[in-house]
Amino acid sequence: MAQQAVLNRRDCQLLQMIGANIAQYRKQNGLSQEKMAEKAGVSRAHLARIETGMGVASLPLLFSISDALDIPLKALFDFPEEH
Protein backbone atom coordinates (compact mmCIF):
# COMPACT_ATOMS: atom_id res chain seq x y z
CA MET A 1 0.00 0.00 0.00
CA ALA A 2 1.34 3.44 -0.96
CA GLN A 3 2.11 5.77 1.89
CA GLN A 4 0.78 9.31 1.58
CA ALA A 5 3.10 12.15 2.54
CA VAL A 6 2.00 14.68 5.11
CA LEU A 7 2.73 18.25 4.05
CA ASN A 8 4.07 20.76 6.53
CA ARG A 9 3.15 24.44 6.55
CA ARG A 10 6.08 25.46 4.31
CA ASP A 11 5.19 22.78 1.74
CA CYS A 12 1.60 24.04 1.67
CA GLN A 13 2.82 27.62 1.19
CA LEU A 14 5.03 26.52 -1.71
CA LEU A 15 2.14 24.69 -3.37
CA GLN A 16 0.01 27.83 -3.04
CA MET A 17 2.74 30.04 -4.54
CA ILE A 18 3.33 27.66 -7.46
CA GLY A 19 -0.42 27.52 -8.05
CA ALA A 20 -0.70 31.30 -7.93
CA ASN A 21 2.08 31.59 -10.52
CA ILE A 22 0.34 29.09 -12.78
CA ALA A 23 -2.94 31.02 -12.50
CA GLN A 24 -1.18 34.34 -13.16
CA TYR A 25 0.61 33.08 -16.28
CA ARG A 26 -2.57 31.37 -17.51
CA LYS A 27 -4.53 34.61 -17.20
CA GLN A 28 -1.72 36.61 -18.84
CA ASN A 29 -1.97 34.21 -21.78
CA GLY A 30 -5.74 34.71 -21.96
CA LEU A 31 -6.47 31.06 -21.25
CA SER A 32 -9.47 29.70 -19.38
CA GLN A 33 -8.86 26.86 -16.94
CA GLU A 34 -10.60 24.56 -19.40
CA LYS A 35 -8.34 25.52 -22.32
CA MET A 36 -5.22 25.46 -20.17
CA ALA A 37 -6.11 22.03 -18.79
CA GLU A 38 -6.63 20.73 -22.33
CA LYS A 39 -3.24 22.06 -23.46
CA ALA A 40 -1.49 20.57 -20.40
CA GLY A 41 -3.27 17.21 -20.61
CA VAL A 42 -4.96 17.40 -17.21
CA SER A 43 -8.55 17.76 -16.05
CA ARG A 44 -9.90 21.25 -15.35
CA ALA A 45 -10.73 20.16 -11.80
CA HIS A 46 -7.16 19.04 -11.13
CA LEU A 47 -5.77 22.27 -12.60
CA ALA A 48 -8.12 24.25 -10.34
CA ARG A 49 -6.84 22.32 -7.30
CA ILE A 50 -3.24 22.98 -8.33
CA GLU A 51 -3.89 26.70 -8.83
CA THR A 52 -5.41 27.00 -5.36
CA GLY A 53 -2.66 24.98 -3.67
CA MET A 54 -5.04 22.15 -2.84
CA GLY A 55 -3.57 19.74 -5.38
CA VAL A 56 -0.07 18.52 -6.12
CA ALA A 57 1.39 18.49 -9.63
CA SER A 58 4.01 15.92 -10.60
CA LEU A 59 7.22 17.11 -12.20
CA PRO A 60 6.13 15.84 -15.65
CA LEU A 61 2.86 17.75 -15.25
CA LEU A 62 4.76 20.92 -14.30
CA PHE A 63 6.76 20.51 -17.52
CA SER A 64 3.50 20.16 -19.47
CA ILE A 65 2.06 23.24 -17.77
CA SER A 66 5.16 25.34 -18.48
CA ASP A 67 5.11 24.16 -22.12
CA ALA A 68 1.41 25.03 -22.42
CA LEU A 69 2.15 28.49 -21.01
CA ASP A 70 5.28 28.86 -23.18
CA ILE A 71 7.41 29.75 -20.17
CA PRO A 72 10.51 28.12 -18.66
CA LEU A 73 9.78 25.68 -15.85
CA LYS A 74 11.76 27.81 -13.40
CA ALA A 75 9.27 30.67 -13.86
CA LEU A 76 6.74 28.64 -11.86
CA PHE A 77 9.15 28.78 -8.93
CA ASP A 78 9.89 32.51 -9.04
CA PHE A 79 8.39 33.90 -5.85
CA PRO A 80 8.53 37.36 -4.30
CA GLU A 81 11.26 37.55 -1.73
CA GLU A 82 10.15 37.32 1.88
CA HIS A 83 11.10 40.18 4.16
C-alpha positions as CSV (number, residue, x, y, z in Angstrom):
1,M,0.0,0.0,0.0
2,A,1.3,3.4,-1.0
3,Q,2.1,5.8,1.9
4,Q,0.8,9.3,1.6
5,A,3.1,12.2,2.5
6,V,2.0,14.7,5.1
7,L,2.7,18.3,4.1
8,N,4.1,20.8,6.5
9,R,3.2,24.4,6.6
10,R,6.1,25.5,4.3
11,D,5.2,22.8,1.7
12,C,1.6,24.0,1.7
13,Q,2.8,27.6,1.2
14,L,5.0,26.5,-1.7
15,L,2.1,24.7,-3.4
16,Q,0.0,27.8,-3.0
17,M,2.7,30.0,-4.5
18,I,3.3,27.7,-7.5
19,G,-0.4,27.5,-8.0
20,A,-0.7,31.3,-7.9
21,N,2.1,31.6,-10.5
22,I,0.3,29.1,-12.8
23,A,-2.9,31.0,-12.5
24,Q,-1.2,34.3,-13.2
25,Y,0.6,33.1,-16.3
26,R,-2.6,31.4,-17.5
27,K,-4.5,34.6,-17.2
28,Q,-1.7,36.6,-18.8
29,N,-2.0,34.2,-21.8
30,G,-5.7,34.7,-22.0
31,L,-6.5,31.1,-21.3
32,S,-9.5,29.7,-19.4
33,Q,-8.9,26.9,-16.9
34,E,-10.6,24.6,-19.4
35,K,-8.3,25.5,-22.3
36,M,-5.2,25.5,-20.2
37,A,-6.1,22.0,-18.8
38,E,-6.6,20.7,-22.3
39,K,-3.2,22.1,-23.5
40,A,-1.5,20.6,-20.4
41,G,-3.3,17.2,-20.6
42,V,-5.0,17.4,-17.2
43,S,-8.6,17.8,-16.1
44,R,-9.9,21.2,-15.4
45,A,-10.7,20.2,-11.8
46,H,-7.2,19.0,-11.1
47,L,-5.8,22.3,-12.6
48,A,-8.1,24.2,-10.3
49,R,-6.8,22.3,-7.3
50,I,-3.2,23.0,-8.3
51,E,-3.9,26.7,-8.8
52,T,-5.4,27.0,-5.4
53,G,-2.7,25.0,-3.7
54,M,-5.0,22.2,-2.8
55,G,-3.6,19.7,-5.4
56,V,-0.1,18.5,-6.1
57,A,1.4,18.5,-9.6
58,S,4.0,15.9,-10.6
59,L,7.2,17.1,-12.2
60,P,6.1,15.8,-15.6
61,L,2.9,17.8,-15.2
62,L,4.8,20.9,-14.3
63,F,6.8,20.5,-17.5
64,S,3.5,20.2,-19.5
65,I,2.1,23.2,-17.8
66,S,5.2,25.3,-18.5
67,D,5.1,24.2,-22.1
68,A,1.4,25.0,-22.4
69,L,2.2,28.5,-21.0
70,D,5.3,28.9,-23.2
71,I,7.4,29.8,-20.2
72,P,10.5,28.1,-18.7
73,L,9.8,25.7,-15.9
74,K,11.8,27.8,-13.4
75,A,9.3,30.7,-13.9
76,L,6.7,28.6,-11.9
77,F,9.2,28.8,-8.9
78,D,9.9,32.5,-9.0
79,F,8.4,33.9,-5.9
80,P,8.5,37.4,-4.3
81,E,11.3,37.6,-1.7
82,E,10.2,37.3,1.9
83,H,11.1,40.2,4.2
